Amino acid sequence: MDMTEIQHALNASEQGSAMYRMIEELYPICRSITGNGVRQTLHGIQQYIPVEVHEVPSGTQVFDWRVPLEWNIRDAYIAAQDGTRVVDFRRCNLHVMSYSVPIKSRMSLKDLQAHLHTLPDRPEWIPYRTSYYKDNWGFCLSHNQLKQLPDTDYEVYIDSSLESGHLTYGECFLPGESAEEVLISTHICHPSLCNDNLSGIAVSAFLCRALQNMQHKLSYRFLFIPGTIGSITWLAMNQEHTNWIRHGLVLTGVGDAGAITYKRSRRGEAKVDLVTTHVLQYSNEPYKIIDFFPYGYDERQYCSPGFNLPVGCLMRTPHGEYSEYHTSADDLEFVRSGSLHNTLSLCLKILFVLENDRIPISLNPYCEPQLGKRGLYRAVAGQKEGALQEMALLWVMNLADGRHSLLDIANKARMPFDVVHTAAKALSDHGLLN
């Protein structure tokens, strides 16, 4: 993997537009932690990359959890006495609380209100609510809708099923020269919400597609899984295999206009933490780095103490810190193609460092080598760029003692990794580095 391949993969702004179109395609699907919506979503992803679909039966013991019953929904509504649907699942799949048990009843507005969820402070938005592990049912609607409902009786209907079935997830493995792996994980269990997490799905898919066209030393495993129970299930079924995971990223909420936020792994100074920090420092864009805490997305499962995998979480505005989070306002207007493209670029640069970091050893350790006679100075394109490259050459030669990696040298020299990497390659080509 080299920077030329990365620039070719990014292809200016076209990738951002293509990722946005993928989000548009997947947006209407009603997803949950199980069911046909998950399968339909994985089928959509398969149009971009070769995802292998796995089915794990309901009731399977996975550590302290069991794979739940499979949930599917066909229709749901609240209808007035004249039959008019005042709340209609077919118009917006957020209208039904995920994992609602089936119901067909007529009840007063007073009795119905215990099962209605709104956002009084955001009266035009519909909230997203779930009840995965407790039998319940409910509808979500805008607060303005609720205020307009007459105090009368309503027909309540949810045509859903909770039956023994499967938990479904997708996996794409790209073997490299080494069996050591990079894990890229994203959750696929939310219905029509774009930033959380169709954005993560799209960036993961296009990252995978880019890597398919590159030579890479490391192997890459992409997981498209239901949140929490999906990662728990995968870990339970692949416990011995996790020893091969050397680096990992959970991608979520990567399409909004906010600055990048990186949540460190539980280890705090894993290679992926150091590399991501370095890439963000030289991104020329605002960013925030936060320490690990045991709440959030699937990084908390990968980083549980029994595994303690080196997996961080890459996002933009953190969950719960933007008002559109888990509401109908997380729609196609909320995500930006430019943000998707920028996130993809950052991911590729992180992987570039992971792929190319080496520990150089000088073959000319006694005093500085004469670089001019080897033509290394004459390759300078401009005064400022040339001075930076000259210093990179000197830094690499001075610290190529078998104890410093290229990333160590870049951090110590306060230079971008790719500048130091280019210098090391030039020195190696001229027989000065091993």
C-alpha positions as CSV (number, residue, x, y, z in Angstrom):
1,M,0.0,0.0,0.0
2,D,1.4,3.4,-1.0
3,M,0.1,7.0,-1.1
4,T,-0.4,6.8,-4.9
5,E,-2.8,3.9,-4.4
6,I,-4.6,5.8,-1.7
7,Q,-5.0,9.0,-3.8
8,H,-6.3,6.9,-6.7
9,A,-8.8,5.2,-4.4
10,L,-10.1,8.5,-3.1
11,N,-10.6,9.8,-6.6
12,A,-11.3,13.4,-5.6
13,S,-14.9,13.9,-4.3
14,E,-16.5,11.1,-6.3
15,Q,-16.2,8.5,-3.5
16,G,-18.2,10.8,-1.2
17,S,-21.0,11.0,-3.7
18,A,-21.0,7.3,-4.2
19,M,-21.1,6.6,-0.5
20,Y,-24.0,9.0,-0.2
21,R,-25.9,7.1,-2.9
22,M,-25.3,3.9,-1.0
23,I,-26.9,5.5,2.1
24,E,-29.9,6.6,-0.1
25,E,-30.4,3.0,-1.2
26,L,-30.3,1.5,2.3
27,Y,-32.2,4.3,4.0
28,P,-35.8,3.0,3.6
29,I,-35.0,-0.4,5.1
30,C,-36.5,-1.2,8.5
31,R,-33.5,-2.8,10.4
32,S,-33.3,-4.1,13.9
33,I,-30.9,-6.5,15.7
34,T,-32.4,-9.5,13.8
35,G,-34.8,-10.1,11.0
36,N,-35.3,-9.6,7.3
37,G,-34.3,-6.0,7.4
38,V,-30.8,-7.0,8.4
39,R,-30.7,-9.5,5.6
40,Q,-31.9,-7.0,3.1
41,T,-29.3,-4.5,4.3
42,L,-26.5,-7.1,3.9
43,H,-27.8,-7.9,0.4
44,G,-27.4,-4.2,-0.4
45,I,-23.9,-4.2,0.9
46,Q,-23.1,-7.3,-1.2
47,Q,-23.7,-5.1,-4.3
48,Y,-20.5,-3.3,-3.3
49,I,-18.2,-5.9,-1.7
50,P,-18.2,-9.7,-1.2
51,V,-19.8,-10.1,2.2
52,E,-20.4,-13.6,3.6
53,V,-23.6,-13.8,5.5
54,H,-23.7,-15.8,8.7
55,E,-26.8,-17.0,10.6
56,V,-26.7,-17.8,14.3
57,P,-29.8,-19.6,15.7
58,S,-31.9,-18.0,18.4
59,G,-31.2,-19.3,21.8
60,T,-27.5,-19.8,21.2
61,Q,-25.5,-19.1,24.4
62,V,-22.9,-16.4,23.8
63,F,-21.1,-15.7,27.0
64,D,-23.6,-14.2,29.5
65,W,-26.2,-13.6,26.7
66,R,-28.4,-15.6,24.4
67,V,-29.2,-14.9,20.8
68,P,-32.7,-13.4,21.0
69,L,-35.8,-14.4,19.0
70,E,-35.9,-13.1,15.5
71,W,-38.2,-10.0,15.0
72,N,-39.9,-9.1,11.8
73,I,-42.6,-6.6,11.1
74,R,-44.9,-6.2,8.2
75,D,-47.3,-3.4,9.1
76,A,-48.3,-1.2,12.0
77,Y,-50.6,1.8,12.5
78,I,-52.8,3.7,14.9
79,A,-56.2,4.4,13.1
80,A,-59.0,6.8,13.9
81,Q,-62.6,5.6,14.1
82,D,-63.0,6.4,10.3
83,G,-60.1,4.1,9.5
84,T,-57.6,7.0,8.8
85,R,-54.1,6.0,9.8
86,V,-53.0,8.8,12.1
87,V,-49.6,7.0,12.7
88,D,-48.4,4.8,9.9
89,F,-45.4,2.5,9.9
90,R,-45.4,2.5,6.1
91,R,-44.7,6.2,6.1
92,C,-41.8,6.1,8.5
93,N,-40.4,2.9,10.1
94,L,-39.4,4.9,13.2
95,H,-43.1,5.0,14.1
96,V,-42.9,1.6,15.7
97,M,-40.7,0.8,18.7
98,S,-38.2,-1.8,17.6
99,Y,-39.0,-5.4,18.8
100,S,-42.7,-4.5,19.6
101,V,-44.8,-7.6,20.2
102,P,-47.8,-8.0,18.0
103,I,-51.1,-6.3,19.1
104,K,-54.5,-5.7,17.7
105,S,-56.8,-3.8,19.9
106,R,-59.1,-0.8,20.3
107,M,-58.4,1.6,23.2
108,S,-58.8,5.1,24.5
109,L,-56.2,7.8,23.9
110,K,-55.6,7.8,27.7
111,D,-54.8,4.0,27.7
112,L,-52.8,4.4,24.5
113,Q,-50.6,7.2,25.8
114,A,-48.6,4.9,28.0
115,H,-47.3,3.3,24.8
116,L,-46.6,6.6,22.9
117,H,-43.1,8.2,22.7
118,T,-42.5,11.8,21.7
119,L,-39.8,14.5,22.0
120,P,-41.6,17.5,23.6
121,D,-38.4,19.6,23.2
122,R,-38.2,18.7,19.5
123,P,-41.9,18.7,18.6
124,E,-41.5,18.0,14.9
125,W,-39.2,15.0,15.2
126,I,-39.9,11.3,15.7
127,P,-37.8,9.5,18.3
128,Y,-36.2,6.1,17.8
129,R,-37.0,3.7,20.6
130,T,-36.3,0.0,21.2
131,S,-37.3,-2.8,23.6
132,Y,-35.0,-5.6,22.6
133,Y,-35.0,-7.7,25.8
134,K,-38.4,-7.0,27.4
135,D,-41.7,-7.8,25.8
136,N,-43.4,-4.5,25.1
137,W,-44.9,-2.5,22.3
138,G,-45.1,1.1,21.4
139,F,-45.3,3.8,18.8
140,C,-43.1,6.8,18.2
141,L,-44.5,10.0,16.8
142,S,-43.8,13.7,16.8
143,H,-45.1,15.7,19.7
144,N,-47.1,17.9,17.4
145,Q,-48.9,14.7,16.1
146,L,-49.7,13.7,19.6
147,K,-51.2,17.1,20.4
148,Q,-53.5,16.9,17.4
149,L,-55.0,13.5,18.4
150,P,-58.6,13.9,19.5
151,D,-59.5,12.3,22.8
152,T,-61.3,9.3,21.4
153,D,-60.9,5.6,20.8
154,Y,-58.3,4.3,18.4
155,E,-57.5,1.0,16.6
156,V,-54.0,-0.1,17.4
157,Y,-52.3,-2.7,15.2
158,I,-48.8,-4.1,15.0
159,D,-48.3,-7.0,12.6
160,S,-45.0,-8.3,13.9
161,S,-43.6,-11.6,15.0
162,L,-41.1,-12.8,17.6
163,E,-40.1,-16.3,16.7
164,S,-37.2,-18.7,16.8
165,G,-35.0,-17.7,13.9
166,H,-31.5,-16.3,13.6
167,L,-29.2,-13.4,14.3
168,T,-27.6,-12.4,11.0
169,Y,-24.3,-10.7,10.4
170,G,-22.0,-10.1,7.5
171,E,-18.2,-10.6,7.2
172,C,-15.7,-9.8,4.6
173,F,-12.1,-11.0,4.9
174,L,-9.2,-9.7,2.8
175,P,-6.1,-11.9,3.3
176,G,-2.8,-10.1,3.3
177,E,0.8,-11.2,3.2
178,S,0.6,-11.7,7.0
179,A,-2.0,-13.5,9.1
180,E,-2.1,-10.5,11.5
181,E,-5.4,-8.7,11.2
182,V,-7.0,-5.3,11.2
183,L,-10.6,-5.5,12.4
184,I,-13.1,-2.9,11.0
185,S,-16.5,-3.2,12.7
186,T,-19.7,-1.3,12.1
187,H,-23.3,-1.8,13.4
188,I,-26.2,-2.4,11.0
189,C,-29.1,-2.6,13.4
190,H,-30.7,0.8,13.2
191,P,-33.7,1.6,10.9
192,S,-34.0,4.8,8.8
193,L,-31.2,6.7,10.6
194,C,-28.4,8.0,8.3
195,N,-25.5,9.1,10.5
196,D,-26.1,6.3,13.0
197,N,-25.2,4.2,11.3
198,L,-25.6,4.1,7.5
199,S,-22.6,6.4,7.4
200,G,-20.4,3.7,9.1
201,I,-21.7,1.0,6.8
202,A,-20.9,3.1,3.7
203,V,-17.4,4.1,4.8
204,S,-16.6,0.5,5.8
205,A,-17.8,-0.8,2.5
206,F,-15.9,1.7,0.5
207,L,-12.8,1.2,2.6
208,C,-13.0,-2.5,2.0
209,R,-13.5,-1.9,-1.8
210,A,-10.4,0.3,-1.9
211,L,-8.3,-2.3,-0.1
212,Q,-9.4,-5.0,-2.6
213,N,-7.5,-3.1,-5.3
214,M,-4.3,-2.7,-3.2
215,Q,-1.4,-4.9,-2.1
216,H,-1.4,-5.0,1.7
217,K,0.8,-6.7,4.2
218,L,-1.9,-7.0,6.9
219,S,-5.1,-9.0,6.6
220,Y,-8.4,-7.1,7.0
221,R,-11.6,-8.4,8.5
222,F,-14.8,-6.3,8.0
223,L,-17.8,-7.0,10.3
224,F,-21.3,-5.7,9.6
225,I,-23.1,-6.7,12.8
226,P,-26.1,-5.8,15.0
227,G,-24.9,-3.6,17.9
228,T,-23.9,-5.2,21.2
229,I,-25.4,-8.7,20.7
230,G,-23.7,-8.9,17.3
231,S,-20.2,-8.3,18.5
232,I,-20.8,-10.5,21.6
233,T,-21.9,-13.3,19.3
234,W,-19.0,-12.9,16.9
235,L,-16.5,-12.9,19.8
236,A,-18.1,-15.9,21.4
237,M,-17.8,-17.9,18.1
238,N,-14.3,-16.7,17.2
239,Q,-12.7,-16.4,20.6
240,E,-9.5,-18.3,19.7
241,H,-9.2,-16.3,16.4
242,T,-9.0,-13.0,18.2
243,N,-5.4,-13.6,18.9
244,W,-4.6,-12.5,15.4
245,I,-6.2,-9.1,15.7
246,R,-3.4,-6.5,16.0
247,H,-5.4,-3.3,15.4
248,G,-9.1,-2.4,15.1
249,L,-11.6,0.4,14.5
250,V,-15.3,0.7,15.2
251,L,-16.8,3.1,12.6
252,T,-19.9,4.9,13.6
253,G,-21.5,8.3,13.1
254,V,-19.0,9.4,10.5
255,G,-21.2,11.4,8.1
256,D,-22.2,14.5,10.0
257,A,-20.6,17.9,9.7
258,G,-18.8,17.7,13.1
259,A,-15.1,17.3,13.6
260,I,-13.6,13.8,13.9
261,T,-13.6,12.3,17.4
262,Y,-11.4,9.3,18.2
263,K,-12.1,7.2,21.3
264,R,-8.9,5.3,22.4
265,S,-8.9,1.6,23.0
266,R,-9.0,0.4,26.6
267,R,-5.2,0.0,26.4
268,G,-4.9,3.7,25.8
269,E,-1.6,3.4,24.0
270,A,-2.2,0.6,21.5
271,K,-0.6,1.0,18.1
272,V,-3.9,2.0,16.6
273,D,-4.3,4.8,19.3
274,L,-0.8,6.2,18.5
275,V,-1.3,6.0,14.7
276,T,-4.7,7.6,14.7
277,T,-3.5,10.4,17.0
278,H,-0.6,11.0,14.7
279,V,-2.7,11.1,11.5
280,L,-5.2,13.5,13.2
281,Q,-2.4,15.8,14.3
282,Y,-1.4,16.3,10.7
283,S,-4.8,16.3,9.1
284,N,-5.0,20.2,9.3
285,E,-8.6,19.8,10.6
286,P,-10.1,20.1,14.1
287,Y,-10.4,16.9,16.0
288,K,-10.9,15.5,19.5
289,I,-9.3,12.5,21.2
290,I,-11.1,11.0,24.2
291,D,-10.1,8.2,26.6
292,F,-11.9,4.8,26.6
293,F,-15.0,4.4,28.8
294,P,-17.2,1.3,29.0
295,Y,-20.2,2.7,27.2
296,G,-20.9,3.5,23.6
297,Y,-20.6,1.1,20.6
298,D,-19.1,-2.3,20.0
299,E,-15.6,-1.2,21.1
300,R,-16.7,-1.9,24.7
301,Q,-17.2,-5.6,23.8
302,Y,-13.9,-5.9,21.9
303,C,-12.2,-4.0,24.8
304,S,-13.8,-6.1,27.6
305,P,-11.1,-7.3,30.0
306,G,-11.1,-10.9,28.8
307,F,-10.2,-9.8,25.3
308,N,-8.7,-6.3,25.7
309,L,-8.3,-6.0,22.0
310,P,-6.6,-2.9,20.5
311,V,-9.8,-1.5,19.1
312,G,-10.7,2.2,19.1
313,C,-13.8,4.0,17.9
314,L,-13.7,6.6,15.1
315,M,-16.7,8.9,14.8
316,R,-17.5,12.5,14.2
317,T,-19.9,14.1,16.7
318,P,-20.2,11.6,19.6
319,H,-23.5,9.8,20.2
320,G,-25.9,11.9,22.3
321,E,-24.0,15.1,21.6
322,Y,-26.0,16.2,18.6
323,S,-29.8,16.8,18.9
324,E,-30.6,14.7,15.8
325,Y,-29.2,11.6,17.4
326,H,-31.8,8.7,17.5
327,T,-34.5,10.9,15.8
328,S,-36.1,11.2,12.4
329,A,-33.9,14.3,11.9
330,D,-30.9,11.9,11.3
331,D,-32.0,11.8,7.7
332,L,-30.5,12.2,4.3
333,E,-30.1,16.0,4.8
334,F,-28.0,15.5,8.0
335,V,-25.2,13.5,6.4
336,R,-22.6,15.1,4.1
337,S,-20.8,13.5,1.2
338,G,-17.8,15.6,2.0
339,S,-17.7,14.2,5.6
340,L,-18.0,10.7,4.3
341,H,-15.1,11.3,1.9
342,N,-13.0,12.9,4.6
343,T,-13.6,10.0,6.9
344,L,-12.6,7.5,4.2
345,S,-9.4,9.5,3.6
346,L,-8.5,9.4,7.3
347,C,-9.1,5.7,7.5
348,L,-6.9,5.0,4.5
349,K,-4.1,7.2,6.0
350,I,-4.4,5.3,9.3
351,L,-4.1,2.0,7.5
352,F,-1.2,3.4,5.5
353,V,0.8,4.0,8.7
354,L,-0.1,0.6,10.1
355,E,1.0,-1.0,6.9
356,N,4.2,0.9,6.4
357,D,5.6,1.5,9.9
358,R,9.0,-0.2,10.2
359,I,12.1,-0.2,12.5
360,P,14.9,1.0,10.2
361,I,18.6,0.2,10.9
362,S,21.3,2.4,9.5
363,L,23.9,0.8,7.3
364,N,26.1,3.9,7.7
365,P,25.9,4.6,11.5
366,Y,29.2,6.4,11.9
367,C,28.6,10.2,11.3
368,E,26.3,11.5,8.7
369,P,26.4,10.0,5.2
370,Q,27.1,12.3,2.4
371,L,23.7,12.7,0.9
372,G,24.5,15.1,-1.9
373,K,26.8,12.7,-3.8
374,R,23.9,10.3,-3.9
375,G,21.6,12.8,-5.4
376,L,19.2,12.9,-2.5
377,Y,19.3,16.7,-2.1
378,R,18.9,17.3,-5.8
379,A,15.4,15.6,-5.7
380,V,14.1,18.6,-3.7
381,A,11.2,20.3,-5.5
382,G,10.9,23.6,-3.6
383,Q,12.8,25.4,-0.9
384,K,10.3,24.8,2.0
385,E,9.5,21.2,0.9
386,G,13.1,20.5,0.3
387,A,14.2,21.7,3.7
388,L,11.5,19.4,5.3
389,Q,12.7,16.5,3.2
390,E,16.3,17.1,4.0
391,M,15.5,17.2,7.8
392,A,13.5,14.0,7.4
393,L,16.6,12.3,5.8
394,L,18.7,13.4,8.7
395,W,16.2,12.4,11.4
396,V,15.8,8.9,9.9
397,M,19.5,8.3,9.6
398,N,20.1,9.5,13.2
399,L,17.4,7.4,14.8
400,A,17.7,4.3,12.6
401,D,19.3,2.5,15.5
402,G,17.0,-0.5,15.7
403,R,15.0,1.0,18.6
404,H,12.9,3.6,16.8
405,S,10.1,2.9,14.4
406,L,9.3,5.3,11.5
407,L,6.3,6.5,13.6
408,D,8.6,7.1,16.5
409,I,10.8,9.1,14.3
410,A,7.9,11.1,12.8
411,N,6.6,12.0,16.2
412,K,10.1,12.9,17.5
413,A,10.9,15.0,14.4
414,R,7.3,16.5,14.5
415,M,6.8,15.6,10.9
416,P,3.9,13.7,9.1
417,F,4.5,10.0,8.8
418,D,4.4,10.0,5.0
419,V,7.4,12.5,4.8
420,V,9.5,10.3,7.1
421,H,8.4,7.2,5.2
422,T,9.4,8.8,1.8
423,A,12.8,9.7,3.3
424,A,13.3,6.2,4.6
425,K,12.4,4.7,1.3
426,A,14.9,7.0,-0.5
427,L,17.7,6.1,2.0
428,S,16.9,2.4,1.6
429,D,17.0,2.7,-2.2
430,H,20.5,4.2,-1.9
431,G,21.8,1.4,0.4
432,L,21.9,3.5,3.6
433,L,19.1,1.7,5.5
434,N,18.0,-1.8,6.1
